Every structure is written in structure tokens, then in C-alpha cells.
Amino acid sequence: MSKFQFKQFAVEQDRCAMKIGTDGVLLGAWTPISNNPFSILDIGAGTGIIALMLAQRSNAEQIDALEIDEDAYEQATDNFENSLWSDRLFCYHAGLDEFVEEPEYEYDVIVSNPPFYTEDYKTDNEQRDIARFADAMPFEELIEAADLLLSENGIFSVIIPYKEEENFLALAVAYELYPLKITRVKGTPTTEIKRSLLAFTRKETTNFAVDELIIETARHVYTPEYIALTKDFYLKM
């Protein structure tokens, strides 16, 4: 399916290696925007889905996205231009290393659904490999960029494999980015935790929220929590 229709926008994805998946939708819906952001940055935009969701959820006037792959960049740009919020959305065709060399802005919210397949295998599809493999954007490079680009009261949010959570938290703290909220995601009540949604700020706090989100109790039987999180976006929620 090349076109994915949400309640307030549509996303074309035929030119993107990484199609719309639960991870991106979770991050777009979950990312805290309690600081009422003026500016948002989505690192590794893909289709642009997360930036579009944050445009729908927030009043941010400047929503920038960054995408290194040319096809995905062009697709994200088209998706932005065809949305209700085209005047607030902009995609840069650049790698993170280029983007941070001469940062022009600080951002109140930074989000990333980073590539994180650290296993040793590669496929024959280089474009998909770049989208999927951590060597395209190591966690430390991402955290360092967030530290550089995040405003004083900013929030930095990611979705990563649960098995990487401890490592990611330790790296973030080394850059003085501290957990604000952690949500661990399970597919069903009986499966193991698969993903971690992590949000960070520059303020150290000991009483940050930690909770768990279960997506479904049976095939296509979604939990009330998952419905509450995604109902503003999915047509059938």
C-alpha cells in the first residue's frame, strides 16, 4: 500500500525504504509536548510521519525534518506540501553530521526513530539497509546532536529496542540529558518487552515516570491505552 491515510493527513510511502510502522506512529503520538514547543526537529524523517503527527498535535510554528536518503527526502517534502500544515513543515536533505556543523536554531522538541538493527547481516537492498542499520546513525552521534540542538527547556524523544535502553540512558546521562518519561512497549500481555520510548530533558529528576504499554490483547484487538494514544490518527480507532 503506497498511500497511508490518517484522520487529518495522508502519507505516500512508495519511495521510502522504511514504510510506516507502529514505531513511528507510537513515537509521534507519545512524544511529550508539555513544554508547548515553538520549534521541533525530526532526525531521520523517512516518510515524514512523525513530523506530520507533531504538526497535528502541537502549535509549533517551525517543524524541521532531516533526511539523508534522496528518495525519502523527496517523499517527505511532498507529504509535507500536501498536508494542512505545509507552511510549518520543512525537510532538509542532509546527514546529521552536516546539519550539526553549523546549527542555526535550537529546538524545543527533538524526535528520532533511529535505525537500530545492530545485527551483523545486511540485505541486497542498500537503501533499506541504510534505513535499518545503526551504522547509519550511531546512538552516541544522535545524543550528541540532541545535546547540541536542544533548547534549555527542550525535550528529546526516541524509540529504541528495549535491549538497548540501559546503554542509551547511560550515554544520554553522559551528555547531561536526563530521563523525563520511559514507556516500555509490548505487543501482547504475554510477549516480552520489545521497545522503549524514552524522553529526556536537561533537568535531572529522580521521580520520572516509568510505565508499560501493551498494544493488543489478540490480533487486532487493541488495548484501551493504545487506542487512547493513537485514536486521533488512525482512521479505524
C-alpha positions as CSV (number, residue, x, y, z in Angstrom):
1,M,0.0,0.0,0.0
2,S,1.7,3.1,-1.2
3,K,-0.7,5.6,0.4
4,F,-1.5,5.6,4.1
5,Q,-4.5,7.6,5.1
6,F,-4.7,9.1,8.6
7,K,-7.6,11.2,10.0
8,Q,-6.0,14.5,9.2
9,F,-3.4,13.7,6.6
10,A,-2.2,11.1,4.1
11,V,1.3,9.8,3.7
12,E,2.7,8.5,0.4
13,Q,5.5,5.9,1.0
14,D,6.3,4.2,-2.3
15,R,9.8,5.8,-2.5
16,C,10.8,5.1,1.1
17,A,12.8,2.1,2.2
18,M,11.3,2.1,5.6
19,K,7.5,2.0,5.4
20,I,5.1,3.4,8.1
21,G,5.2,1.1,11.1
22,T,4.0,1.0,14.6
23,D,7.3,2.5,16.0
24,G,6.9,5.8,14.1
25,V,3.2,6.2,15.0
26,L,4.0,5.4,18.7
27,L,6.7,8.0,18.8
28,G,4.6,10.6,17.1
29,A,1.7,10.1,19.4
30,W,3.7,9.6,22.6
31,T,6.4,12.3,22.5
32,P,5.8,14.7,25.3
33,I,5.0,18.3,24.2
34,S,4.2,19.6,27.6
35,N,6.7,22.4,27.1
36,N,4.5,23.9,24.4
37,P,7.2,23.8,21.7
38,F,7.7,26.6,19.2
39,S,10.3,24.5,17.2
40,I,10.5,20.8,16.5
41,L,13.2,18.7,14.8
42,D,12.7,15.1,13.4
43,I,16.0,13.4,12.8
44,G,15.8,10.8,10.1
45,A,12.3,11.7,8.8
46,G,11.6,8.8,6.4
47,T,8.1,9.5,5.1
48,G,7.7,12.5,7.4
49,I,5.1,10.7,9.5
50,I,6.4,11.8,12.9
51,A,6.8,15.4,11.9
52,L,3.2,15.4,10.5
53,M,1.8,13.9,13.7
54,L,3.6,16.5,15.8
55,A,2.2,19.2,13.5
56,Q,-1.2,17.9,14.2
57,R,-0.6,17.7,17.9
58,S,1.1,21.0,18.6
59,N,1.1,24.7,17.8
60,A,4.8,24.6,16.9
61,E,5.5,27.2,14.2
62,Q,8.7,25.7,12.9
63,I,8.8,21.9,12.3
64,D,12.0,20.8,10.6
65,A,12.9,17.3,9.5
66,L,16.2,15.8,8.4
67,E,16.6,13.0,5.9
68,I,19.8,11.7,4.2
69,D,18.2,9.4,1.6
70,E,17.2,11.4,-1.5
71,D,14.1,9.4,-2.4
72,A,12.8,9.6,1.2
73,Y,13.7,13.3,1.4
74,E,11.6,14.0,-1.8
75,Q,8.8,11.9,-0.5
76,A,8.7,13.6,2.9
77,T,8.8,17.0,1.2
78,D,5.8,16.0,-1.0
79,N,3.9,14.7,2.1
80,F,4.6,18.0,3.9
81,E,3.5,20.1,1.0
82,N,0.2,18.1,0.6
83,S,-0.7,18.5,4.3
84,L,-2.7,21.1,6.1
85,W,0.5,22.3,7.8
86,S,2.7,22.8,4.8
87,D,3.7,26.3,5.9
88,R,5.1,24.9,9.2
89,L,7.0,21.9,7.9
90,F,10.3,21.8,6.1
91,C,12.7,18.9,5.2
92,Y,16.4,19.2,4.9
93,H,18.3,16.8,2.6
94,A,21.4,16.3,4.8
95,G,23.1,13.9,7.1
96,L,23.1,14.6,10.8
97,D,26.9,15.3,10.8
98,E,26.4,18.1,8.2
99,F,23.4,19.5,10.0
100,V,25.1,20.0,13.3
101,E,28.2,21.6,11.8
102,E,26.6,25.0,11.7
103,P,23.4,24.8,13.7
104,E,21.1,27.7,13.0
105,Y,18.5,27.0,15.6
106,E,17.8,25.4,18.9
107,Y,14.7,23.1,19.1
108,D,12.2,22.7,21.9
109,V,11.4,19.1,20.8
110,I,13.7,16.7,19.0
111,V,12.5,13.3,18.0
112,S,14.1,10.4,16.3
113,N,13.1,6.9,15.3
114,P,16.7,5.9,14.6
115,P,17.8,2.9,12.5
116,F,18.8,0.3,15.1
117,Y,19.4,-3.1,13.5
118,T,22.8,-3.8,15.0
119,E,22.9,-7.4,13.9
120,D,25.7,-8.4,11.5
121,Y,23.7,-9.2,8.4
122,K,22.9,-6.9,5.5
123,T,20.4,-7.4,2.7
124,D,20.9,-6.8,-1.0
125,N,18.9,-3.6,-0.8
126,E,21.4,-0.8,0.2
127,Q,18.7,1.8,0.6
128,R,16.8,-0.3,3.1
129,D,20.0,-1.2,4.9
130,I,20.8,2.4,5.5
131,A,17.3,3.0,6.9
132,R,17.6,-0.1,9.1
133,F,21.2,-0.3,10.3
134,A,22.6,1.5,13.3
135,D,25.9,2.2,11.5
136,A,24.0,4.9,9.5
137,M,23.4,6.9,12.7
138,P,25.1,5.6,15.9
139,F,23.2,6.4,19.2
140,E,26.1,8.5,20.5
141,E,26.0,10.7,17.4
142,L,22.3,11.1,17.9
143,I,22.6,12.0,21.6
144,E,25.5,14.4,20.9
145,A,23.4,16.2,18.3
146,A,20.4,16.4,20.6
147,D,22.6,17.9,23.3
148,L,23.9,20.5,20.8
149,L,20.5,21.4,19.3
150,L,18.1,21.1,22.3
151,S,16.8,24.3,23.9
152,E,17.2,24.9,27.6
153,N,13.7,23.6,28.4
154,G,13.6,21.2,25.4
155,I,12.5,17.5,25.3
156,F,14.3,14.8,23.3
157,S,12.4,11.6,22.5
158,V,13.3,8.4,20.8
159,I,12.0,4.9,20.3
160,I,14.7,2.1,20.5
161,P,14.8,-1.6,21.1
162,Y,14.3,-2.4,24.8
163,K,17.6,-4.3,24.9
164,E,19.4,-1.0,24.1
165,E,17.6,1.0,26.8
166,E,20.3,0.8,29.5
167,N,23.0,1.7,27.1
168,F,21.1,4.6,25.7
169,L,20.2,6.0,29.1
170,A,23.9,5.8,30.2
171,L,25.0,7.6,27.0
172,A,22.4,10.3,27.5
173,V,23.3,11.0,31.1
174,A,27.0,11.4,30.0
175,Y,25.7,14.3,27.9
176,E,23.6,15.6,30.8
177,L,20.3,14.6,29.3
178,Y,18.1,13.0,31.9
179,P,15.0,10.8,31.7
180,L,11.7,12.6,31.9
181,K,9.5,9.6,30.9
182,I,10.0,6.0,29.9
183,T,7.3,3.7,28.4
184,R,8.1,0.1,27.6
185,V,6.1,-1.4,24.8
186,K,4.9,-5.0,24.5
187,G,2.9,-6.4,21.5
188,T,0.6,-8.5,23.7
189,P,0.4,-9.2,27.5
190,T,2.4,-12.4,27.2
191,T,5.2,-11.3,24.9
192,E,8.4,-9.8,26.1
193,I,9.1,-6.0,26.1
194,K,10.2,-5.1,22.6
195,R,10.6,-1.3,22.5
196,S,11.4,1.6,24.8
197,L,10.0,5.1,24.3
198,L,12.4,7.5,26.1
199,A,12.0,11.2,26.7
200,F,14.8,13.3,28.1
201,T,15.3,16.9,29.4
202,R,18.3,18.9,30.7
203,K,16.8,18.9,34.2
204,E,17.8,16.0,36.4
205,T,14.9,14.5,38.3
206,T,14.6,11.3,40.4
207,N,10.8,10.9,40.1
208,F,10.4,10.4,36.3
209,A,7.5,8.3,35.1
210,V,8.0,4.7,34.0
211,D,5.1,2.7,32.6
212,E,4.2,0.0,30.2
213,L,2.1,0.0,27.1
214,I,0.5,-3.2,25.6
215,I,-0.6,-2.8,22.0
216,E,-3.1,-5.6,21.6
217,T,-4.7,-8.4,23.6
218,A,-5.4,-10.5,20.5
219,R,-4.9,-10.0,16.8
220,H,-6.4,-6.5,16.0
221,V,-8.0,-6.3,19.5
222,Y,-6.2,-3.2,20.7
223,T,-5.9,-2.2,24.4
224,P,-7.7,0.9,25.6
225,E,-4.3,2.5,26.3
226,Y,-3.1,2.0,22.7
227,I,-6.5,3.3,21.3
228,A,-6.3,6.4,23.6
229,L,-2.8,7.1,22.3
230,T,-3.5,6.6,18.6
231,K,-7.2,7.4,18.1
232,D,-6.5,11.0,16.8
233,F,-4.5,9.5,13.9
234,Y,-5.7,6.0,12.8
235,L,-9.0,6.0,10.8
236,K,-10.4,2.9,12.5
237,M,-9.5,3.7,16.1
